[in-house]
Amino acid sequence: MNISPLTVTDLRGRGWNVVRVSDVMDKATRDLDLLEYARWRDMVIITQDLDFSMLLAVRGYEKPSLINIRLEEAKPEHVTSRIADAVAELEEELAKGVVVTIDENSVRYRHLPIITPTSEK
């Protein structure tokens, strides 16, 4: 979601199985429907849209993993490089279920499900 087609092309060139939302769904598809689509296909969502983190937390989902891009530098080659580096570093965690945030200075992740004080038993 919200990722340049050039980044998608670059990731595909690296052998990644990347699907743009517009390739499989209508542009008006609700975020929750996209989340479910990725969840049942064991996909990772790569996005700049922070709504997905909230949906994962509220729903208590363990999957799909999510990569949030929070980069100031939006050149596709920079975005591609940061994503590829993060995935290489966190491949095992992504397979289990995490929310990853990539910014200019760091790559942080949080395991799913996201437990908040109101969701604890």
C-alpha positions as CSV (number, residue, x, y, z in Angstrom):
1,M,0.0,0.0,0.0
2,N,1.3,3.4,-0.9
3,I,4.5,2.1,-2.2
4,S,6.0,3.2,-5.5
5,P,5.6,0.9,-8.5
6,L,9.4,1.3,-9.0
7,T,10.0,-0.2,-5.5
8,V,7.7,-3.1,-6.3
9,T,9.6,-3.7,-9.6
10,D,12.9,-3.5,-7.8
11,L,11.7,-6.0,-5.1
12,R,10.4,-8.3,-7.8
13,G,13.8,-8.1,-9.5
14,R,15.3,-9.4,-6.3
15,G,13.1,-12.4,-6.6
16,W,10.4,-11.3,-4.2
17,N,6.8,-12.3,-4.7
18,V,5.3,-8.8,-4.4
19,V,1.7,-8.1,-5.1
20,R,0.3,-4.5,-5.4
21,V,-3.1,-4.1,-3.9
22,S,-4.4,-2.7,-7.2
23,D,-3.4,-6.0,-8.9
24,V,-5.7,-8.1,-6.8
25,M,-8.3,-5.7,-5.3
26,D,-10.3,-2.6,-6.1
27,K,-8.8,0.7,-4.9
28,A,-11.8,1.2,-2.7
29,T,-11.2,-2.0,-0.7
30,R,-11.4,-1.4,3.0
31,D,-8.2,-1.8,5.1
32,L,-9.7,-4.5,7.1
33,D,-10.5,-6.6,4.0
34,L,-6.9,-6.1,2.8
35,L,-5.6,-7.2,6.2
36,E,-7.8,-10.3,6.0
37,Y,-6.6,-11.1,2.5
38,A,-2.9,-10.9,3.6
39,R,-3.7,-12.8,6.8
40,W,-5.2,-15.8,5.1
41,R,-2.4,-16.0,2.5
42,D,0.4,-15.6,5.0
43,M,1.6,-12.4,3.3
44,V,3.5,-9.4,4.7
45,I,1.9,-6.0,4.2
46,I,4.4,-3.2,3.3
47,T,2.8,0.2,3.7
48,Q,3.0,3.8,4.8
49,D,-0.5,3.7,6.2
50,L,-0.5,3.6,10.0
51,D,-4.1,2.3,10.1
52,F,-2.9,-1.3,9.7
53,S,-1.0,-1.2,13.0
54,M,-4.1,-0.1,14.8
55,L,-6.3,-2.8,13.2
56,L,-3.8,-5.5,14.2
57,A,-3.8,-4.2,17.7
58,V,-7.6,-3.9,18.0
59,R,-8.2,-7.3,16.4
60,G,-5.5,-9.0,18.4
61,Y,-4.1,-10.7,15.3
62,E,-0.9,-12.7,15.3
63,K,-0.6,-12.3,11.5
64,P,-0.1,-10.8,9.0
65,S,3.3,-9.3,9.6
66,L,3.4,-5.6,8.7
67,I,6.2,-3.3,7.6
68,N,5.5,0.4,8.1
69,I,7.7,2.7,6.0
70,R,8.4,6.0,7.8
71,L,11.2,7.3,5.6
72,E,11.8,11.0,4.8
73,E,13.8,10.0,1.7
74,A,11.2,8.7,-0.7
75,K,13.4,7.7,-3.7
76,P,12.4,4.2,-4.7
77,E,15.9,2.8,-4.7
78,H,16.4,4.1,-1.1
79,V,13.0,2.6,0.0
80,T,13.8,-0.7,-1.7
81,S,17.2,-0.9,0.0
82,R,15.8,-0.1,3.5
83,I,13.0,-2.7,3.0
84,A,15.4,-5.4,1.7
85,D,17.9,-4.8,4.6
86,A,15.1,-5.0,7.2
87,V,13.6,-8.2,5.8
88,A,17.0,-9.8,5.6
89,E,17.6,-8.9,9.3
90,L,14.1,-9.9,10.5
91,E,13.1,-12.8,8.2
92,E,12.5,-15.2,11.1
93,E,10.5,-12.6,13.1
94,L,8.4,-11.7,10.0
95,A,7.5,-15.4,9.6
96,K,6.2,-15.5,13.2
97,G,4.2,-12.2,13.2
98,V,5.6,-8.7,13.9
99,V,5.0,-5.1,13.2
100,V,8.2,-3.5,11.8
101,T,8.8,0.2,11.6
102,I,11.5,1.4,9.3
103,D,12.7,5.0,9.5
104,E,15.9,6.8,8.5
105,N,17.8,5.8,11.6
106,S,16.4,2.5,12.8
107,V,14.4,-0.6,12.2
108,R,12.2,-1.5,15.2
109,Y,9.8,-4.3,15.6
110,R,7.1,-5.5,18.0
111,H,5.8,-9.1,18.2
112,L,2.1,-9.8,17.4
113,P,-0.4,-9.9,18.9
114,I,0.0,-6.4,20.3
115,I,-1.0,-6.5,23.9
116,T,-2.4,-3.3,25.4
117,P,-3.4,-2.7,29.0
118,T,-7.1,-3.0,28.0
119,S,-6.5,-6.3,26.2
120,E,-4.6,-8.0,29.1
121,K,-6.5,-10.5,31.2
